[in-house]
């Protein structure tokens, strides 16, 4: 049985678009790999390890850019907008006041926990912001976030295939 060239190309393009969708979804805030792994495995029927790998690669990408640039972005926006400056400064100060003791106890391990717990408003984006707020340097923050992503990815994958229930 030989596939026609166009049919083969069409299926290949379709598979690549599914992979790209999973990758981009895992890069997005809030959804991250918590949504991309179930999509990849449950809807697109990707192999488990492949779905896991694509989602992890997508999910670790934003912190590589967010952590070094959050401060710079804040500086630019604060200079251009008094409203932004007031709101973001209030947010940072309030977050530090409410969670500083937890981060003193957990140290950087708190980033792993923040990412590993697969709940809404936890994940790589939130941990990147936490790294900025609590002054955790890039070289420490990225590996810690990566460990958290792996743990969250394992938990979400196991839940998706029905080995654990949340």
N, CA and C atoms as an extended XYZ file, in Angstrom:
498
Properties=species:S:1:pos:R:3:atomname:S:1:resname:S:1:resid:I:1 pbc="F F F"
N         0.828       -1.180        0.000 N   UNK     1
C         0.000        0.000        0.000 CA  UNK     1
C         0.869        1.239        0.000 C   UNK     1
N         0.660        2.053       -0.961 N   UNK     2
C         1.462        3.260       -1.056 CA  UNK     2
C         0.550        4.470       -0.915 C   UNK     2
N         0.969        5.380       -0.073 N   UNK     3
C         0.190        6.610        0.124 CA  UNK     3
C         0.517        7.582       -0.983 C   UNK     3
N        -0.475        8.307       -1.413 N   UNK     4
C        -0.227        9.369       -2.375 CA  UNK     4
C         0.594       10.456       -1.730 C   UNK     4
N         1.378       11.154       -2.506 N   UNK     5
C         2.243       12.198       -1.978 CA  UNK     5
C         1.490       13.292       -1.259 C   UNK     5
N         0.394       13.737       -1.825 N   UNK     6
C        -0.377       14.817       -1.203 CA  UNK     6
C        -1.052       14.351        0.080 C   UNK     6
N        -1.547       13.138        0.084 N   UNK     7
C        -2.196       12.599        1.289 CA  UNK     7
C        -1.179       12.503        2.422 C   UNK     7
N         0.023       12.031        2.105 N   UNK     8
C         1.087       11.929        3.103 CA  UNK     8
C         1.457       13.312        3.624 C   UNK     8
N         1.614       14.280        2.712 N   UNK     9
C         1.948       15.645        3.118 CA  UNK     9
C         0.852       16.237        3.990 C   UNK     9
N        -0.397       15.983        3.632 N   UNK    10
C        -1.523       16.509        4.393 CA  UNK    10
C        -1.530       15.957        5.817 C   UNK    10
N        -1.306       14.646        5.950 N   UNK    11
C        -1.266       14.046        7.286 CA  UNK    11
C        -0.081       14.557        8.080 C   UNK    11
N         1.047       14.735        7.426 N   UNK    12
C         2.245       15.239        8.105 CA  UNK    12
C         2.017       16.668        8.596 C   UNK    12
N         1.450       17.495        7.755 N   UNK    13
C         1.165       18.878        8.142 CA  UNK    13
C         0.159       18.896        9.290 C   UNK    13
N        -0.849       18.050        9.216 N   UNK    14
C        -1.860       17.973       10.268 CA  UNK    14
C        -1.225       17.577       11.605 C   UNK    14
N        -0.331       16.592       11.580 N   UNK    15
C         0.361       16.174       12.807 CA  UNK    15
C         1.242       17.299       13.346 C   UNK    15
N         1.935       18.005       12.462 N   UNK    16
C         2.798       19.102       12.892 CA  UNK    16
C         1.984       20.238       13.515 C   UNK    16
N         0.812       20.503       12.965 N   UNK    17
C        -0.053       21.540       13.533 CA  UNK    17
C        -0.546       21.147       14.925 C   UNK    17
N        -0.837       19.874       15.126 N   UNK    18
C        -1.248       19.401       16.450 CA  UNK    18
C        -0.104       19.561       17.452 C   UNK    18
N         1.086       19.214       17.030 N   UNK    19
C         2.263       19.363       17.896 CA  UNK    19
C         2.473       20.833       18.232 C   UNK    19
N         2.366       21.693       17.230 N   UNK    20
C         2.532       23.132       17.450 CA  UNK    20
C         1.461       23.661       18.398 C   UNK    20
N         0.232       23.186       18.260 N   UNK    21
C        -0.848       23.621       19.145 CA  UNK    21
C        -0.558       23.214       20.592 C   UNK    21
N        -0.094       21.999       20.796 N   UNK    22
C         0.248       21.536       22.144 CA  UNK    22
C         1.403       22.367       22.701 C   UNK    22
N         2.393       22.615       21.881 N   UNK    23
C         3.554       23.408       22.306 CA  UNK    23
C         3.132       24.821       22.706 C   UNK    23
N         2.334       25.472       21.871 N   UNK    24
C         1.900       26.839       22.158 CA  UNK    24
C         0.961       26.903       23.361 C   UNK    24
N         0.091       25.910       23.497 N   UNK    25
C        -0.806       25.882       24.641 CA  UNK    25
C        -0.022       25.720       25.943 C   UNK    25
N         1.025       24.904       25.910 N   UNK    26
C         1.831       24.714       27.116 CA  UNK    26
C         2.662       25.952       27.443 C   UNK    26
N         2.844       26.828       26.474 N   UNK    27
C         3.557       28.085       26.711 CA  UNK    27
C         2.642       29.174       27.262 C   UNK    27
N         1.352       28.984       27.126 N   UNK    28
C         0.417       30.041       27.498 CA  UNK    28
C         0.223       30.114       29.015 C   UNK    28
N        -0.005       31.329       29.520 N   UNK    29
C        -0.246       31.450       30.960 CA  UNK    29
C        -1.572       30.788       31.337 C   UNK    29
N        -1.679       30.405       32.558 N   UNK    30
C        -2.838       29.757       33.171 CA  UNK    30
C        -2.996       28.318       32.691 C   UNK    30
N        -3.117       28.073       31.381 N   UNK    31
C        -3.341       26.718       30.876 CA  UNK    31
C        -2.081       25.871       31.032 C   UNK    31
N        -0.984       26.345       30.494 N   UNK    32
C         0.322       25.686       30.555 CA  UNK    32
C         0.203       24.195       30.227 C   UNK    32
N         1.005       23.363       30.861 N   UNK    33
C         0.941       21.932       30.529 CA  UNK    33
C        -0.238       21.235       31.184 C   UNK    33
N        -0.885       21.911       32.105 N   UNK    34
C        -2.081       21.342       32.742 CA  UNK    34
C        -3.211       21.142       31.739 C   UNK    34
N        -3.198       21.916       30.670 N   UNK    35
C        -4.193       21.767       29.620 CA  UNK    35
C        -3.646       21.096       28.374 C   UNK    35
N        -2.347       21.289       28.131 N   UNK    36
C        -1.782       20.763       26.883 CA  UNK    36
C        -1.574       19.245       26.917 C   UNK    36
N        -1.232       18.695       28.061 N   UNK    37
C        -1.037       17.238       28.139 CA  UNK    37
C        -2.365       16.499       27.944 C   UNK    37
N        -3.444       16.877       28.636 N   UNK    38
C        -4.722       16.199       28.362 CA  UNK    38
C        -5.170       16.352       26.896 C   UNK    38
N        -4.926       17.509       26.296 N   UNK    39
C        -5.270       17.707       24.895 CA  UNK    39
C        -4.472       16.746       24.012 C   UNK    39
N        -3.168       16.691       24.241 N   UNK    40
C        -2.287       15.870       23.411 CA  UNK    40
C        -2.616       14.381       23.529 C   UNK    40
N        -2.838       13.928       24.752 N   UNK    41
C        -3.078       12.501       24.965 CA  UNK    41
C        -4.540       12.141       24.708 C   UNK    41
N        -5.446       12.916       25.274 N   UNK    42
C        -6.859       12.561       25.218 CA  UNK    42
C        -7.548       12.870       23.908 C   UNK    42
N        -7.199       13.976       23.287 N   UNK    43
C        -7.880       14.398       22.058 CA  UNK    43
C        -7.068       14.036       20.817 C   UNK    43
N        -5.772       14.332       20.849 N   UNK    44
C        -4.930       14.095       19.675 CA  UNK    44
C        -4.297       12.710       19.658 C   UNK    44
N        -4.447       11.954       20.727 N   UNK    45
C        -3.939       10.576       20.825 CA  UNK    45
C        -2.435       10.471       20.535 C   UNK    45
N        -1.698       11.459       21.042 N   UNK    46
C        -0.237       11.407       20.918 CA  UNK    46
C         0.294       10.393       21.914 C   UNK    46
N         1.426        9.770       21.605 N   UNK    47
C         2.047        8.887       22.592 CA  UNK    47
C         2.354        9.656       23.880 C   UNK    47
N         2.230        8.988       25.001 N   UNK    48
C         2.352        9.640       26.306 CA  UNK    48
C         3.669       10.390       26.465 C   UNK    48
N         4.795        9.734       26.202 N   UNK    49
C         6.092       10.380       26.417 CA  UNK    49
C         6.318       11.531       25.448 C   UNK    49
N         5.787       11.405       24.237 N   UNK    50
C         5.921       12.487       23.271 CA  UNK    50
C         5.106       13.705       23.722 C   UNK    50
N         3.868       13.465       24.129 N   UNK    51
C         3.009       14.545       24.623 CA  UNK    51
C         3.653       15.230       25.826 C   UNK    51
N         4.164       14.425       26.751 N   UNK    52
C         4.835       14.947       27.944 CA  UNK    52
C         6.024       15.822       27.541 C   UNK    52
N         6.839       15.342       26.621 N   UNK    53
C         8.053       16.062       26.201 CA  UNK    53
C         7.720       17.392       25.526 C   UNK    53
N         6.752       17.377       24.617 N   UNK    54
C         6.367       18.616       23.927 CA  UNK    54
C         5.838       19.631       24.940 C   UNK    54
N         5.008       19.177       25.866 N   UNK    55
C         4.430       20.069       26.868 CA  UNK    55
C         5.509       20.645       27.787 C   UNK    55
N         6.460       19.828       28.195 N   UNK    56
C         7.541       20.311       29.073 CA  UNK    56
C         8.403       21.335       28.338 C   UNK    56
N         8.744       21.062       27.097 N   UNK    57
C         9.556       22.011       26.322 CA  UNK    57
C         8.814       23.342       26.184 C   UNK    57
N         7.533       23.261       25.877 N   UNK    58
C         6.743       24.485       25.760 CA  UNK    58
C         6.631       25.232       27.072 C   UNK    58
N         6.464       24.497       28.167 N   UNK    59
C         6.251       25.130       29.465 CA  UNK    59
C         7.517       25.752       30.045 C   UNK    59
N         8.690       25.235       29.716 N   UNK    60
C         9.927       25.819       30.250 CA  UNK    60
C        10.366       27.035       29.433 C   UNK    60
N         9.827       27.204       28.245 N   UNK    61
C        10.249       28.316       27.391 CA  UNK    61
C         9.924       29.693       27.978 C   UNK    61
N         8.693       29.966       28.444 N   UNK    62
C         8.410       31.321       28.959 CA  UNK    62
C         9.329       31.785       30.088 C   UNK    62
N         9.639       30.948       31.093 N   UNK    63
C        10.539       31.448       32.145 CA  UNK    63
C        11.914       31.867       31.640 C   UNK    63
N        12.372       31.263       30.551 N   UNK    64
C        13.674       31.636       29.998 CA  UNK    64
C        13.684       33.093       29.541 C   UNK    64
N        12.516       33.602       29.172 N   UNK    65
C        12.396       34.992       28.737 CA  UNK    65
C        11.809       35.886       29.815 C   UNK    65
N        10.879       35.349       30.595 N   UNK    66
C        10.203       36.163       31.604 CA  UNK    66
C        11.140       36.600       32.722 C   UNK    66
N        11.890       35.679       33.277 N   UNK    67
C        12.712       35.990       34.457 CA  UNK    67
C        13.688       37.128       34.181 C   UNK    67
N        14.433       37.091       33.075 N   UNK    68
C        15.356       38.205       32.860 CA  UNK    68
C        14.685       39.522       32.480 C   UNK    68
N        13.460       39.463       31.951 N   UNK    69
C        12.865       40.673       31.412 CA  UNK    69
C        11.733       41.270       32.236 C   UNK    69
N        11.234       40.587       33.264 N   UNK    70
C        10.130       41.147       34.054 CA  UNK    70
C        10.523       42.499       34.645 C   UNK    70
N        11.711       42.592       35.207 N   UNK    71
C        12.172       43.852       35.790 CA  UNK    71
C        12.292       44.957       34.752 C   UNK    71
N        12.813       44.599       33.589 N   UNK    72
C        12.965       45.599       32.530 CA  UNK    72
C        11.606       46.065       32.014 C   UNK    72
N        10.702       45.109       31.846 N   UNK    73
C         9.352       45.457       31.382 CA  UNK    73
C         8.670       46.365       32.408 C   UNK    73
N         8.811       46.021       33.685 N   UNK    74
C         8.225       46.854       34.742 CA  UNK    74
C         8.803       48.262       34.693 C   UNK    74
N        10.115       48.383       34.534 N   UNK    75
C        10.743       49.717       34.475 CA  UNK    75
C        10.191       50.548       33.332 C   UNK    75
N        10.078       49.951       32.153 N   UNK    76
C         9.573       50.684       30.986 CA  UNK    76
C         8.121       51.098       31.208 C   UNK    76
N         7.285       50.148       31.653 N   UNK    77
C         5.870       50.451       31.848 CA  UNK    77
C         5.651       51.443       32.988 C   UNK    77
N         6.467       51.342       34.035 N   UNK    78
C         6.328       52.266       35.168 CA  UNK    78
C         6.663       53.702       34.765 C   UNK    78
N         7.635       53.855       33.882 N   UNK    79
C         7.995       55.191       33.407 CA  UNK    79
C         6.913       55.779       32.508 C   UNK    79
N         6.220       54.920       31.787 N   UNK    80
C         5.205       55.394       30.829 CA  UNK    80
C         3.812       55.515       31.422 C   UNK    80
N         3.557       54.815       32.533 N   UNK    81
C         2.204       54.811       33.073 CA  UNK    81
C         2.231       54.861       34.596 C   UNK    81
N         1.696       55.927       35.148 N   UNK    82
C         1.597       56.055       36.606 CA  UNK    82
C         0.669       54.992       37.169 C   UNK    82
N        -0.392       54.663       36.426 N   UNK    83
C        -1.346       53.648       36.885 CA  UNK    83
C        -0.644       52.298       37.007 C   UNK    83
N         0.127       51.923       35.972 N   UNK    84
C         0.866       50.660       36.024 CA  UNK    84
C         1.817       50.663       37.216 C   UNK    84
N         2.568       51.740       37.371 N   UNK    85
C         3.537       51.847       38.450 CA  UNK    85
C         2.856       51.652       39.803 C   UNK    85
N         1.744       52.301       39.997 N   UNK    86
C         1.031       52.214       41.267 CA  UNK    86
C         0.487       50.800       41.510 C   UNK    86
N        -0.153       50.223       40.498 N   UNK    87
C        -0.761       48.892       40.643 CA  UNK    87
C         0.311       47.813       40.822 C   UNK    87
N         1.348       47.826       39.967 N   UNK    88
C         2.367       46.781       40.041 CA  UNK    88
C         3.180       46.895       41.325 C   UNK    88
N         3.517       48.110       41.731 N   UNK    89
C         4.252       48.298       42.988 CA  UNK    89
C         3.427       47.803       44.164 C   UNK    89
N         2.146       48.119       44.171 N   UNK    90
C         1.252       47.627       45.227 CA  UNK    90
C         1.201       46.101       45.225 C   UNK    90
N         1.068       45.508       44.031 N   UNK    91
C         1.020       44.049       43.901 CA  UNK    91
C         2.302       43.397       44.434 C   UNK    91
N         3.443       43.922       44.035 N   UNK    92
C         4.731       43.364       44.475 CA  UNK    92
C         4.876       43.491       45.986 C   UNK    92
N         4.582       44.662       46.522 N   UNK    93
C         4.707       44.861       47.976 CA  UNK    93
C         3.749       43.970       48.752 C   UNK    93
N         2.505       43.870       48.284 N   UNK    94
C         1.520       43.028       48.957 CA  UNK    94
C         1.930       41.548       48.911 C   UNK    94
N         2.425       41.113       47.759 N   UNK    95
C         2.866       39.723       47.623 CA  UNK    95
C         4.050       39.446       48.541 C   UNK    95
N         5.005       40.351       48.576 N   UNK    96
C         6.153       40.171       49.475 CA  UNK    96
C         5.692       40.093       50.934 C   UNK    96
N         4.811       41.006       51.344 N   UNK    97
C         4.330       41.020       52.730 CA  UNK    97
C         3.566       39.746       53.078 C   UNK    97
N         2.743       39.262       52.165 N   UNK    98
C         1.905       38.088       52.447 CA  UNK    98
C         2.652       36.764       52.375 C   UNK    98
N         3.719       36.705       51.592 N   UNK    99
C         4.356       35.405       51.348 CA  UNK    99
C         5.844       35.347       51.678 C   UNK    99
N         6.383       36.439       52.184 N   UNK   100
C         7.820       36.474       52.462 CA  UNK   100
C         8.235       35.427       53.498 C   UNK   100
N         7.430       35.244       54.534 N   UNK   101
C         7.770       34.257       55.572 CA  UNK   101
C         7.781       32.847       55.012 C   UNK   101
N         6.828       32.546       54.123 N   UNK   102
C         6.797       31.216       53.492 CA  UNK   102
C         8.056       30.993       52.664 C   UNK   102
N         8.459       32.024       51.912 N   UNK   103
C         9.651       31.881       51.089 CA  UNK   103
C        10.925       31.844       51.939 C   UNK   103
N        10.920       32.487       53.107 N   UNK   104
C        12.076       32.396       53.999 CA  UNK   104
C        12.228       30.970       54.523 C   UNK   104
N        11.098       30.328       54.826 N   UNK   105
C        11.122       28.954       55.338 CA  UNK   105
C        11.482       27.975       54.228 C   UNK   105
N        10.796       28.084       53.089 N   UNK   106
C        10.985       27.130       51.995 CA  UNK   106
C        12.185       27.454       51.113 C   UNK   106
N        12.639       28.693       51.186 N   UNK   107
C        13.703       29.195       50.308 CA  UNK   107
C        13.275       29.009       48.856 C   UNK   107
N        14.224       28.651       48.020 N   UNK   108
C        13.926       28.485       46.605 CA  UNK   108
C        13.063       27.253       46.330 C   UNK   108
N        13.012       26.321       47.282 N   UNK   109
C        12.175       25.131       47.130 CA  UNK   109
C        10.714       25.524       46.922 C   UNK   109
N        10.361       26.716       47.381 N   UNK   110
C         9.006       27.226       47.180 CA  UNK   110
C         8.645       27.359       45.707 C   UNK   110
N         9.640       27.665       44.863 N   UNK   111
C         9.376       27.741       43.426 CA  UNK   111
C         8.973       26.379       42.872 C   UNK   111
N         9.658       25.335       43.318 N   UNK   112
C         9.319       23.980       42.861 CA  UNK   112
C         7.881       23.657       43.237 C   UNK   112
N         7.513       23.940       44.478 N   UNK   113
C         6.156       23.650       44.952 CA  UNK   113
C         5.139       24.469       44.167 C   UNK   113
N         5.443       25.738       43.939 N   UNK   114
C         4.533       26.621       43.212 CA  UNK   114
C         4.238       26.102       41.806 C   UNK   114
N         5.214       25.524       41.165 N   UNK   115
C         5.026       24.996       39.814 CA  UNK   115
C         4.445       23.583       39.842 C   UNK   115
N         4.887       22.765       40.787 N   UNK   116
C         4.528       21.351       40.795 CA  UNK   116
C         3.058       21.093       41.114 C   UNK   116
N         2.448       21.968       41.885 N   UNK   117
C         1.041       21.781       42.238 CA  UNK   117
C         0.198       22.161       41.025 C   UNK   117
N        -0.469       21.188       40.410 N   UNK   118
C        -1.215       21.493       39.182 CA  UNK   118
C        -2.586       22.113       39.451 C   UNK   118
N        -2.572       23.333       39.941 N   UNK   119
C        -3.807       24.070       40.206 CA  UNK   119
C        -3.804       25.368       39.409 C   UNK   119
N        -4.979       25.976       39.216 N   UNK   120
C        -5.011       27.272       38.524 CA  UNK   120
C        -4.168       28.315       39.267 C   UNK   120
N        -3.552       29.179       38.509 N   UNK   121
C        -2.694       30.264       38.998 CA  UNK   121
C        -1.421       29.773       39.682 C   UNK   121
N        -1.063       28.530       39.423 N   UNK   122
C         0.266       28.047       39.795 CA  UNK   122
C         0.909       27.591       38.497 C   UNK   122
N         2.196       27.622       38.442 N   UNK   123
C         2.863       27.186       37.222 CA  UNK   123
C         4.089       28.026       36.939 C   UNK   123
N         4.632       27.836       35.754 N   UNK   124
C         5.892       28.467       35.376 CA  UNK   124
C         5.782       29.990       35.285 C   UNK   124
N         4.650       30.495       34.797 N   UNK   125
C         4.477       31.946       34.706 CA  UNK   125
C         4.452       32.569       36.100 C   UNK   125
N         3.678       31.991       36.994 N   UNK   126
C         3.574       32.504       38.357 CA  UNK   126
C         4.915       32.392       39.070 C   UNK   126
N         5.597       31.277       38.875 N   UNK   127
C         6.904       31.086       39.513 CA  UNK   127
C         7.931       32.072       38.970 C   UNK   127
N         7.855       32.402       37.702 N   UNK   128
C         8.765       33.403       37.129 CA  UNK   128
C         8.548       34.759       37.794 C   UNK   128
N         7.285       35.103       37.997 N   UNK   129
C         6.961       36.353       38.683 CA  UNK   129
C         7.431       36.297       40.137 C   UNK   129
N         7.240       35.149       40.783 N   UNK   130
C         7.703       34.987       42.172 CA  UNK   130
C         9.221       35.107       42.259 C   UNK   130
N         9.933       34.549       41.293 N   UNK   131
C        11.395       34.665       41.279 CA  UNK   131
C        11.811       36.132       41.213 C   UNK   131
N        11.111       36.905       40.409 N   UNK   132
C        11.401       38.341       40.328 CA  UNK   132
C        11.085       39.032       41.660 C   UNK   132
N         9.905       38.773       42.199 N   UNK   133
C         9.458       39.445       43.417 CA  UNK   133
C        10.383       39.146       44.596 C   UNK   133
N        10.831       37.891       44.705 N   UNK   134
C        11.653       37.494       45.847 CA  UNK   134
C        13.149       37.498       45.544 C   UNK   134
N        13.516       38.011       44.386 N   UNK   135
C        14.929       38.196       44.058 CA  UNK   135
C        15.717       36.910       43.858 C   UNK   135
N        15.079       35.889       43.351 N   UNK   136
C        15.790       34.634       43.082 CA  UNK   136
C        16.445       34.772       41.709 C   UNK   136
N        17.763       34.637       41.649 N   UNK   137
C        18.460       34.857       40.381 CA  UNK   137
C        18.082       33.829       39.309 C   UNK   137
N        18.231       34.238       38.070 N   UNK   138
C        17.902       33.416       36.897 CA  UNK   138
C        18.536       32.029       36.981 C   UNK   138
N        19.820       31.975       37.306 N   UNK   139
C        20.546       30.694       37.328 CA  UNK   139
C        20.013       29.714       38.364 C   UNK   139
N        19.392       30.221       39.414 N   UNK   140
C        18.753       29.358       40.412 CA  UNK   140
C        17.303       29.077       40.037 C   UNK   140
N        16.615       30.102       39.571 N   UNK   141
C        15.168       30.004       39.332 CA  UNK   141
C        14.832       29.025       38.210 C   UNK   141
N        15.536       29.087       37.103 N   UNK   142
C        15.182       28.246       35.954 CA  UNK   142
C        15.283       26.751       36.275 C   UNK   142
N        16.370       26.270       36.876 N   UNK   143
C        16.401       24.837       37.204 CA  UNK   143
C        15.306       24.430       38.207 C   UNK   143
N        15.003       25.302       39.166 N   UNK   144
C        13.951       24.989       40.140 CA  UNK   144
C        12.580       24.926       39.463 C   UNK   144
N        12.325       25.869       38.585 N   UNK   145
C        11.066       25.870       37.841 CA  UNK   145
C        10.994       24.632       36.949 C   UNK   145
N        12.111       24.272       36.343 N   UNK   146
C        12.145       23.079       35.482 CA  UNK   146
C        11.792       21.818       36.278 C   UNK   146
N        12.324       21.690       37.475 N   UNK   147
C        11.986       20.535       38.324 CA  UNK   147
C        10.492       20.530       38.632 C   UNK   147
N         9.955       21.697       38.953 N   UNK   148
C         8.522       21.805       39.207 CA  UNK   148
C         7.690       21.433       37.993 C   UNK   148
N         8.141       21.837       36.799 N   UNK   149
C         7.440       21.495       35.562 CA  UNK   149
C         7.441       19.989       35.350 C   UNK   149
N         8.565       19.348       35.603 N   UNK   150
C         8.645       17.883       35.444 CA  UNK   150
C         7.659       17.212       36.398 C   UNK   150
N         7.643       17.641       37.655 N   UNK   151
C         6.724       17.044       38.639 CA  UNK   151
C         5.273       17.272       38.220 C   UNK   151
N         4.938       18.507       37.848 N   UNK   152
C         3.567       18.808       37.410 CA  UNK   152
C         3.218       17.999       36.170 C   UNK   152
N         4.162       17.886       35.247 N   UNK   153
C         3.929       17.111       34.028 CA  UNK   153
C         3.651       15.651       34.319 C   UNK   153
N         4.390       15.090       35.259 N   UNK   154
C         4.170       13.689       35.653 CA  UNK   154
C         2.791       13.540       36.283 C   UNK   154
N         2.445       14.449       37.193 N   UNK   155
C         1.132       14.378       37.855 CA  UNK   155
C        -0.017       14.514       36.857 C   UNK   155
N         0.096       15.486       35.954 N   UNK   156
C        -0.965       15.703       34.964 CA  UNK   156
C        -1.052       14.517       34.003 C   UNK   156
N         0.094       13.985       33.602 N   UNK   157
C         0.094       12.827       32.703 CA  UNK   157
C        -0.544       11.627       33.372 C   UNK   157
N        -0.173       11.360       34.618 N   UNK   158
C        -0.767       10.238       35.350 CA  UNK   158
C        -2.274       10.424       35.530 C   UNK   158
N        -2.689       11.648       35.799 N   UNK   159
C        -4.129       11.914       35.929 CA  UNK   159
C        -4.842       11.742       34.586 C   UNK   159
N        -4.182       12.157       33.525 N   UNK   160
C        -4.780       12.069       32.197 CA  UNK   160
C        -4.989       10.623       31.761 C   UNK   160
N        -4.025        9.771       32.064 N   UNK   161
C        -4.154        8.366       31.658 CA  UNK   161
C        -4.912        7.546       32.707 C   UNK   161
N        -5.331        8.199       33.782 N   UNK   162
C        -6.188        7.552       34.768 CA  UNK   162
C        -5.471        6.774       35.848 C   UNK   162
N        -4.175        6.961       35.995 N   UNK   163
C        -3.448        6.244       37.036 CA  UNK   163
C        -3.608        6.889       38.401 C   UNK   163
N        -3.899        8.193       38.419 N   UNK   164
C        -4.213        8.862       39.676 CA  UNK   164
C        -5.428        9.733       39.429 C   UNK   164
N        -6.157        9.992       40.491 N   UNK   165
C        -7.288       10.912       40.395 CA  UNK   165
C        -7.053       12.041       41.375 C   UNK   165
N        -7.392       13.222       40.914 N   UNK   166
C        -7.139       14.404       41.746 CA  UNK   166
C        -8.398       14.732       42.522 C   UNK   166
